[in-house]
């Protein structure tokens, strides 16, 4: 049986911040999944804990590059020598993601009988309607590229999945197109520009949140924004029932992203995975 891989990258995090991602993976994934964490500036205690949880560790390269961009180089560096060992690869944000179901089983169902090689999860809004993303795209690329992309749906760079070789080359292209940009935070803009070009345009299965694949709470639930965003949503809002995040049609989501934007959800997740309360959750969207 072909193996699968789940891989993430972290800088400066401790055990507490990693618990939902790590422990939920161990809950839903089987022994056929390799688990790798690309790490930088973490304690020996945290390294030991990750190893105890069954994760292999890879040191990130040392470079003056923001970690949310550098992670893609580290992931590529691992995959360039190992991609043939895996059928599917998933790489997500780590700090604000957890899994409710086995993502590889769901991916197999989604990609079966298609010619698609990658999966992209929608944020449920168009670029022009989401102030942070719209401005980020404009600053990263300037007015010409912005004019070409602004009317498109946003897909979240924090939940990437697909066939191994395609993920390998996608993260390589995200990294190489993200360095030397006029602003530091460009991974989301680069990802979306790439998705609108070939071969990614035809090779990607573009999924709305109602598919149940990946829930992006930053646009569809965040209580500080939803009153304004609701008028622009391209699909129904998700629901939270009995501690489970579900689509409006009551499908359980496989991936829950940005749960820490929603205090009620965050409290449930913290209790579930034994996290201590922290007030300094990192987010680069304001």
Backbone torsions as a table, in degrees:
resi	resn	phi	psi	omega
1	UNK	NA	132.1	178.3
2	UNK	-65.9	143.5	178.3
3	UNK	-88.5	161.8	174.6
4	UNK	-121.7	166.2	-176.8
5	UNK	-135.1	136.9	167.4
6	UNK	-121.1	131.6	-171.0
7	UNK	-142.9	139.4	177.6
8	UNK	-138.9	174.2	179.0
9	UNK	-135.8	136.3	-178.3
10	UNK	-137.4	148.9	176.0
11	UNK	-132.2	118.0	171.5
12	UNK	75.3	10.6	-178.8
13	UNK	-86.5	155.9	175.0
14	UNK	-109.7	-179.1	-177.3
15	UNK	-56.9	-43.7	-175.6
16	UNK	-57.3	-44.0	-178.4
17	UNK	-69.9	-25.7	-174.3
18	UNK	-90.2	-12.5	-171.2
19	UNK	-56.5	-50.7	-177.2
20	UNK	-59.2	-44.6	-179.1
21	UNK	-64.1	-51.4	-174.8
22	UNK	-67.6	-50.2	-174.4
23	UNK	-70.7	-34.2	177.8
24	UNK	-69.1	-36.1	175.1
25	UNK	-60.0	-45.0	-179.9
26	UNK	-65.7	-27.5	177.8
27	UNK	-72.2	-40.8	-168.6
28	UNK	-102.6	-20.5	-176.4
29	UNK	-95.3	153.9	-179.9
30	UNK	-100.0	-174.5	-175.5
31	UNK	-72.6	-6.6	179.2
32	UNK	-82.1	2.4	-175.8
33	UNK	-109.1	124.3	169.2
34	UNK	-83.2	143.5	-176.8
35	UNK	-125.8	122.0	-176.1
36	UNK	-128.8	137.8	173.1
37	UNK	-121.1	123.1	172.1
38	UNK	-85.5	125.6	-168.0
39	UNK	-129.0	150.6	172.5
40	UNK	-152.6	136.4	174.7
41	UNK	58.2	45.1	172.8
42	UNK	-118.6	157.6	-173.7
43	UNK	-75.4	161.1	175.8
44	UNK	-63.3	-34.1	177.3
45	UNK	-61.8	-43.3	179.6
46	UNK	-66.9	-40.6	176.8
47	UNK	-59.6	-45.3	-179.2
48	UNK	-62.9	-39.7	179.7
49	UNK	-64.6	-43.7	178.9
50	UNK	-61.3	-41.9	177.9
51	UNK	-62.9	-41.8	177.3
52	UNK	-60.5	-31.1	179.8
53	UNK	-83.7	3.1	175.5
54	UNK	91.9	17.2	-179.1
55	UNK	-97.6	136.5	167.3
56	UNK	-83.4	148.0	-177.3
57	UNK	-112.6	138.3	175.9
58	UNK	-128.5	127.9	178.1
59	UNK	-74.7	131.0	174.9
60	UNK	-68.6	150.2	174.0
61	UNK	-62.3	152.6	175.2
62	UNK	-88.7	114.6	-178.6
63	UNK	-157.5	151.7	178.6
64	UNK	-84.4	64.9	-177.2
65	UNK	-133.6	136.4	178.7
66	UNK	-53.4	141.0	-172.0
67	UNK	-62.8	-32.2	-178.7
68	UNK	-70.9	-15.2	171.1
69	UNK	-95.0	-43.7	-178.0
70	UNK	-59.8	-31.9	-179.6
71	UNK	-57.1	-33.8	-178.0
72	UNK	-69.6	-33.6	173.6
73	UNK	-65.8	-43.6	-179.2
74	UNK	-63.8	-41.8	178.3
75	UNK	-65.0	-44.0	176.7
76	UNK	-60.6	-43.7	-177.5
77	UNK	-60.0	-35.2	176.6
78	UNK	-73.1	-44.1	-174.0
79	UNK	-72.7	-27.8	-175.0
80	UNK	-61.6	-25.7	179.8
81	UNK	-104.3	-7.5	-173.1
82	UNK	-127.9	-6.2	-169.9
83	UNK	-57.9	-29.6	-179.0
84	UNK	-69.3	-12.4	178.7
85	UNK	-80.6	-11.7	-171.0
86	UNK	-125.9	147.5	171.3
87	UNK	-84.4	-58.5	-178.5
88	UNK	-115.8	150.7	174.7
89	UNK	-131.4	136.7	172.6
90	UNK	-121.7	131.2	170.5
91	UNK	-132.6	126.1	-178.6
92	UNK	-130.2	167.8	164.3
93	UNK	-56.2	154.7	-176.6
94	UNK	-105.5	-45.6	-170.7
95	UNK	-65.1	-29.3	-172.5
96	UNK	-128.5	32.2	179.1
97	UNK	-128.7	141.5	164.6
98	UNK	-143.3	165.3	-173.5
99	UNK	-114.3	136.0	178.7
100	UNK	-103.9	-19.1	179.5
101	UNK	-143.1	166.9	177.9
102	UNK	-65.8	111.7	-174.7
103	UNK	-70.5	-26.9	-178.1
104	UNK	-75.3	-35.3	174.4
105	UNK	-64.6	-42.4	179.1
106	UNK	-65.5	-40.7	179.5
107	UNK	-62.8	-39.6	178.0
108	UNK	-60.3	-42.3	178.6
109	UNK	-65.7	-41.3	-176.5
110	UNK	-69.1	-39.5	-174.5
111	UNK	-89.6	-12.7	179.9
112	UNK	-58.3	136.4	177.5
113	UNK	63.1	23.6	172.2
114	UNK	-122.5	168.5	173.2
115	UNK	-104.4	17.4	-176.9
116	UNK	-81.7	149.9	-176.0
117	UNK	-119.1	-17.2	-178.1
118	UNK	-133.9	157.6	175.3
119	UNK	-122.5	131.8	176.5
120	UNK	-122.1	133.0	-178.0
121	UNK	-102.0	128.2	-176.3
122	UNK	-74.4	152.8	170.8
123	UNK	-93.3	-0.9	176.6
124	UNK	74.4	20.1	178.0
125	UNK	-147.0	157.6	172.1
126	UNK	-86.9	152.4	-179.2
127	UNK	-53.7	-46.6	-173.7
128	UNK	-63.2	-20.1	-177.2
129	UNK	-97.1	-7.5	-177.4
130	UNK	-109.8	105.0	-168.2
131	UNK	-55.9	-45.7	-178.0
132	UNK	-63.6	-50.5	-177.6
133	UNK	-64.3	-39.9	-179.1
134	UNK	-62.7	-45.5	179.0
135	UNK	-69.1	-37.9	178.3
136	UNK	-62.2	-43.3	177.6
137	UNK	-62.3	-43.5	-179.8
138	UNK	-63.9	-44.2	-179.1
139	UNK	-68.6	-35.5	-176.9
140	UNK	-72.8	-35.9	-170.7
141	UNK	-122.2	-15.9	-176.7
142	UNK	88.3	174.6	-170.0
143	UNK	-67.5	-30.6	-176.5
144	UNK	-67.9	-53.7	179.5
145	UNK	-64.9	-38.2	178.0
146	UNK	-56.5	-41.7	-178.9
147	UNK	-65.2	-26.9	-179.4
148	UNK	-80.1	-25.4	-170.2
149	UNK	-110.8	-21.3	-167.9
150	UNK	-60.6	-24.8	-179.6
151	UNK	-89.9	4.2	-178.4
152	UNK	-93.7	158.5	175.1
153	UNK	-69.4	146.8	178.9
154	UNK	-87.5	135.0	173.7
155	UNK	-117.2	137.8	-168.7
156	UNK	-87.7	126.4	-178.1
157	UNK	-73.4	-9.9	-178.0
158	UNK	-86.1	2.8	178.0
159	UNK	-140.1	78.2	-176.9
160	UNK	-102.0	138.5	179.3
161	UNK	-154.7	156.5	175.9
162	UNK	160.0	-169.6	176.3
163	UNK	-65.8	146.8	-167.9
164	UNK	-55.3	-52.3	-176.2
165	UNK	-64.6	-33.8	-179.7
166	UNK	-71.5	-39.4	175.1
167	UNK	-64.2	-42.1	177.9
168	UNK	-53.4	-50.1	-176.7
169	UNK	-75.4	-30.1	176.2
170	UNK	-64.4	-47.6	-178.6
171	UNK	-66.9	-31.9	174.2
172	UNK	-61.7	-45.4	-179.0
173	UNK	-70.8	-33.5	173.7
174	UNK	-61.4	-47.0	-178.4
175	UNK	-63.6	-49.3	-174.5
176	UNK	-67.7	-26.2	177.9
177	UNK	-89.4	-9.1	-177.4
178	UNK	-95.1	-22.2	-179.0
179	UNK	-80.1	152.1	178.6
180	UNK	63.1	29.0	172.2
181	UNK	-87.8	163.5	-177.2
182	UNK	-70.1	-18.0	175.4
183	UNK	-127.5	161.3	-173.5
184	UNK	-80.0	-38.3	-172.9
185	UNK	-93.4	94.5	-172.6
186	UNK	-132.6	-0.6	-173.3
187	UNK	-61.5	-39.2	179.6
188	UNK	-66.0	-44.7	179.6
189	UNK	-63.8	-44.8	179.7
190	UNK	-60.5	-45.7	179.6
191	UNK	-57.0	-45.5	-177.7
192	UNK	-70.6	-35.7	175.0
193	UNK	-64.4	-43.0	178.5
194	UNK	-61.1	-42.0	-177.6
195	UNK	-63.4	-20.0	179.5
196	UNK	-95.0	12.6	176.4
197	UNK	-125.9	158.1	175.2
198	UNK	-79.2	148.5	6.7
199	UNK	-86.2	-3.6	-173.7
200	UNK	-64.9	-33.4	-176.5
201	UNK	-59.5	-41.7	-179.8
202	UNK	-89.2	-22.7	-174.9
203	UNK	-87.5	-7.5	-172.5
204	UNK	-104.6	136.0	170.0
205	UNK	-89.9	108.8	-177.5
206	UNK	-89.3	116.9	-172.9
207	UNK	-114.3	131.5	169.0
208	UNK	-74.8	163.1	-179.7
209	UNK	-64.8	-28.5	-178.8
210	UNK	-64.4	-11.4	174.4
211	UNK	-68.7	-21.3	-177.2
212	UNK	87.2	4.5	-178.5
213	UNK	-74.2	-63.6	-174.9
214	UNK	-138.7	130.2	179.8
215	UNK	-102.9	125.6	-179.6
216	UNK	-109.0	96.7	-171.8
217	UNK	-71.2	-21.2	-175.8
218	UNK	-60.1	-28.3	179.3
219	UNK	-106.9	-30.8	-169.7
220	UNK	-102.8	-9.3	-176.2
221	UNK	-136.9	-33.5	-173.2
222	UNK	-39.6	113.7	-174.9
223	UNK	-64.0	-20.0	178.9
224	UNK	-80.4	-10.2	-174.7
225	UNK	-127.8	-22.9	-167.1
226	UNK	-62.8	-31.6	-179.9
227	UNK	-59.7	-35.5	177.2
228	UNK	-83.0	-42.5	-175.0
229	UNK	-69.8	-26.9	-171.1
230	UNK	-53.2	-38.4	-177.9
231	UNK	-67.0	-18.3	-176.5
232	UNK	-105.0	-6.0	-176.5
233	UNK	-63.1	139.4	-179.4
234	UNK	-93.5	3.1	179.0
235	UNK	-158.2	174.2	-177.2
236	UNK	-70.2	150.4	178.2
237	UNK	-72.7	147.6	175.7
238	UNK	-71.8	170.0	179.1
239	UNK	-127.7	160.6	-179.7
240	UNK	-124.1	112.7	-176.1
241	UNK	-133.4	126.6	176.5
242	UNK	53.3	37.4	178.0
243	UNK	79.2	7.1	-178.4
244	UNK	-115.4	135.6	175.9
245	UNK	-89.3	124.6	-174.7
246	UNK	-129.6	158.2	172.4
247	UNK	-71.0	169.4	177.5
248	UNK	-61.0	-23.8	177.4
249	UNK	-93.8	14.7	172.4
250	UNK	71.1	26.4	169.9
251	UNK	-86.3	133.1	175.9
252	UNK	-69.8	130.5	174.9
253	UNK	-68.8	146.3	173.5
254	UNK	-80.9	-47.9	-178.8
255	UNK	-115.1	130.5	175.1
256	UNK	-113.7	117.2	-176.0
257	UNK	-115.9	139.1	176.7
258	UNK	69.1	30.1	178.9
259	UNK	-59.6	-26.8	-175.7
260	UNK	-74.7	-2.6	173.2
261	UNK	-78.1	-14.7	-173.3
262	UNK	-116.1	105.5	-173.4
263	UNK	-51.7	-41.1	-179.5
264	UNK	-63.0	-44.4	180.0
265	UNK	-67.1	-43.7	-178.7
266	UNK	-59.2	-41.0	179.4
267	UNK	-62.8	-43.8	179.2
268	UNK	-63.3	-44.8	-179.2
269	UNK	-64.9	-42.2	179.0
270	UNK	-60.5	-43.0	178.7
271	UNK	-66.0	-39.9	-176.9
272	UNK	-64.5	-39.2	-173.8
273	UNK	-108.9	12.4	172.6
274	UNK	67.3	36.3	177.4
275	UNK	-81.8	148.2	169.0
276	UNK	-83.7	153.4	-179.9
277	UNK	-70.8	136.1	177.0
278	UNK	-137.7	145.1	-179.0
279	UNK	-105.5	-2.4	-173.8
280	UNK	-111.0	39.3	176.4
281	UNK	-56.4	130.0	-177.9
282	UNK	-78.6	132.9	168.0
283	UNK	-148.4	140.4	180.0
284	UNK	-102.1	8.3	168.8
285	UNK	-103.3	135.2	179.3
286	UNK	-117.2	NA	NA
